[in-house]
């Protein structure tokens, strides 16, 4: 039974996207504004960054370029 749990946990980790934001920096920034960070915030921020980058890549491809530029973001 332990092998099944371990396999399921490994599968969930593989399905998760690699973090693109530095959690400690995000938390420090939010704390500097006098607020606290919920545990779900970092995952949502990471998802938002992935979505923004996907849109930028799509725009870059539509403009027949291979370099993502600031205006694509």
N, C-alpha and C positions, 0 to 999 in steps of 0.2 A: 504494500500500500504506500509506503514511503516513496518508492520509485515513481508512482503515478503522480503524487503531489509535486515531486521535484520536476517531473517532465512538464506538468501543467504550468508550474511557475516559470520554467525556462521558456515555454511557448509564449507566455504573456510578456516576458521581458523582450523577446525577439519582436513581438508585435508593436511594442512601444517605440516611439521615435527617440532618437538620440537628442539629449538636451542641447539647445543652441544658446541658452542664456546662462549666465553665471549666477546661481541661486544666491550666494552670499552678497554679491553686488546689488542684486535686485532688492533683497531684504534690507540691506543697509540704506539704499536710496529711499525706500518706502518709510523706513524708520526715521530717516532724517526729515521727513515731511510730517512726523508726529503720528504716523499710522502703524498698524500691524499688518502682517501678511498671513493670509490663510494658507493652509497646506495645498489647496486646489489652485491657488493663484498662479503658481509657477508652471504647472502643467498647461493651464489655459493660455498663459503668455507664450509658452513654447509653441503651442498649436497656432497661435496668432502669427508668430514669426514665420513658421512653416508656410502658412497660407499667404502671407505677404511675399515671401520669396518665390512661391509658386506663381503668383500673379506677375511678379517682376520678370520671371523667366519667360512666361507666356508672352508678355509685352515685348520683350527683347527679341524673341523668335519672330513675332509678327512684324517687327521692324527689320527683319533679316540681318540681325547682328548676332554676335556670339559673346558679347561683353555686356553684363548687366551694369547699367549706369544709374546714378542717383535719380534721374527723372523716371526710371522704371519703377522705383519704389513709391 
